[in-house]
Amino acid sequence: MRTIAYLLQKEFVQIFRNKQMLPIIFGLPIVQLLVLIHAATFEVKTVPTHIVDGDKSGASRHLVERFVSTGYFTVVQFSESMKLGEEDIKRRKATMVLVIPPGFEKDLLTRGAAKVNIILNALDGGIAGIAQSYAAMIIAGYSQEIQTEIMSIAPPSAQTQAAASGNTMLAVRNSFWYNPELNYKHFMLPGILVLLVSLVGLFLSSMNIVKEKEVGTIEQLNVTPIKKYQFIIGKLVPFWMIAMFELAFGLTLGKLIFNTPIVGNVGIIFLSATVYMIVVLGLGLFVSTVTETQQQAMFIAWFIMIIFVLMSGLFTPIESMPPWAQVVTLFNPVAYFIEIIRRVLLKGATFGDIERQWWSLVAYAVVIIMIAVRRYRKVSD
Amino acid sequence: MAITAENLGKHFGDVEAVKSLSFHIEHGELFGFIGPDGAGKTTLFRMLTTLMLPDTGSASVLGLDVVREYKNLRNRLGYMPGRFSLYQDLSVEENLRFFATIFNTTIEENYHLIRDIYIQIEPFKKRRAGQLSGGMKQKLALCCALIHKPDVLFLDEPTTGVDAVSRKEFWEMLKDLKAQGITIVVSTPYMDEASLCDRVALIQKGTILNINTPEAIVAEYGKPLFAVKSARMYELLGALRGFSFAHSVYPFGEFVHYTDSRAEAQPEEITAYLAGQGFTDAEAHSIKANIEDSFMALMESPSGQEIP
């Protein structure tokens, strides 16, 4: 016990003496939370729009107004020529062109239907899709309003006729659960926190252990009667503690800055984080056993991290991955922890709700620690 | 017997780093493994200090087998690797305290062992180990290897990269430690350090060429040896090699060391021959062989045995 306590003390002295370490521990969470959360969002805030109003009527102005008032569409230019609109798309000045053909109002009033044309630059499919659905919603809303107006003008017989032909309004009301404002930051924050503790756990631990090899101190340590488990505990526990601190620090920042909801029990999050960190630190130990220099360790850790993060559901939902990739994510501890932390923070999941993920992490932790500890040897062959 | 090795061998792939070595070292001896870089000294030390498993043979240190009883052995041996391997970001004092603690002892308990060495670096005890000079690093490493009062001390090339004054001091320290009854095994590429050991093993390409006291090794040098000098050294080498009685000729500092194959050769015969070759300024003195001469002679004989 005295040996472990002393190893821990030595480790902390070294960590806090390292000039790059403190900025990493305190700077990384702040930068990740402040920068990444704003950057990693799929919300489409502004769609530069060119409006070709060939009608110039009250109805067309009304429609344009509806587009502008949403705040999602910013008008870059009004014109009457389709050609100018196309030009703007080519020159990337506009992402969308809304074409209101001449006779729009007349058609609406006489035939009860009129056409508008929407042209989108679909180079970025995501943005185009979202802009299209926004536009469709606005137009649908507009046509509803117009129809009611027309019907109220039309003779009562026509009204009953329309009702009889099944043309009644069907109001669709969306309600978004667990994140009612569809706040992307609330959705991203838990995932970013997972990324943060994983980086700390994997990179710092593997590099720290390899450093002993690189500098040669491992040679001196290995001839001492220090036990394997003492060495491993002495190496991993400091980073476990740092990661837990980072998680608490990150959650606090999230609460203070973004007012992230913490619906569930924070205890469940830290309990899961404890197991998750054992997995990550075990991986770090494993990486350190297969490398000789900090550079190699960093490269391998980076490679593992990138795959885990891209397949974790942090940026892209696992549900939309091909079936084989979904199977691969079953072996991804990052995916489990992201799911746990998102569910507990945003949905208020209880332990029973995340039990499957929790036990998966436990199993993972046992296996990875066993492999890593077996590979770590004090004697070389 | 402090250390015994029987057919101890280790290979890395096709390279036989250590070839089936057998030797023994007495208690309280200051024993030197002398050989050039790549001779297998570090591999041998790593096996004797339980850091590496031998492929063939066995070895025991203090009666403990290096493979089976490594746990007990680690408590009783001190090892100073060739590379400085203390924590550069910890201070002198922190390093020492760290190694004392993981050996379950304290600096105070064994301070008498390291006092003479430690007082030299004590003024810098708050300084980080990485900022010490080479000689001071060496002293700190020695302190750390000694702090748990080992019965046997392995020093792998302790004087490599250390200035001449520090080297001399270092050997003085080893003598003091030997006086305290610690068996010391040291390796070095410097031939001149051989004479400071009780016994030495000359090692080359994983084989021991000879084991004996430095005096005996030198005495075994069987042929008359001459130091020859001339203004034109390079041509002198060629001329001497052309001499019909030449046994070996190699440059040695400002001289050429020349061994004659006749037991009764005289320096005058050599100068006379050289004068005939146009080296009128040539001087030759009969000299006593040193360890390096013996090493050169042993290296040239293919069997690794004494010159026939």
Interface residues (C-beta under 8 A of the other chain):
Chain A: R2 T3 Y6 L7 K10 V13 Q14 R17 N18 V215 G216 T217 I218 E219 Q220 L221 N222 V223 T224 P225 I226 K378 V379 S380 D381
Chain B: R46 T49 T50 L51 M52 L53 Y70 K71 R74 N75 L77 G78 Y79 P81 R83 F84 S85 L86 Y87 Q88 D89 L90 E94 F98 F99 T101 I102 F103 N104 C144
